[in-house]
Amino acid sequence: MYRPILNLAIGFVISAVSTYGLVHLIGSGLRGTGPKIAACVVLFVCMAIDSGKFGLRTPMLRRQTPREHFARFGPVRGALLWGLDTGLVVTTFRVTSLTWAALGVTLFGLVPWWAGLCYALGFVLPSMAMVAVVPPSKDPDTKAEPIWLMYWLMDREKAVRIYAFSLLSLTFVGVLATVFLG
């Protein structure tokens, strides 16, 4: 019963750490104040997008991880493929620009490569908790997740957006302070 969520978690962690590691490697030669200023620009753009004031949307590939992975490969391998795809950070829908901001500060050397592990755990641990807490359906014909959970999560989208904007703002101020204070 829990093997698919474990495989999803493994796939997500592998992809997220690989993505952040690659981005960190690409930017590893950047030094000095320039990368910090570039990170400030990335953060400011992300804040502008997420503020909702300009009619902009979070940059993303507007696609969902293919659900046929489960039918084609079964729940265990399908979950692994789902995790590998979703853990790539920018391949599916995003509610906020926070993931782009995180990649930006990683690219410009302000966080280490293992920030991908933190990103992954922020997704994987709540997902695993939801699977452990939400009872499976007793109806053998029902294969979908509990609809009340989807509505509960969707009702909190505005709060997530506000939280993400606040986090972006704090990060922007912190990076800006490092530019001017050393």
Salt bridges, closest charged atoms under 4 A:
ASP85 OD2 - ARG63 NH2 2.77
GLU157 OE2 - ARG161 NH2 2.72
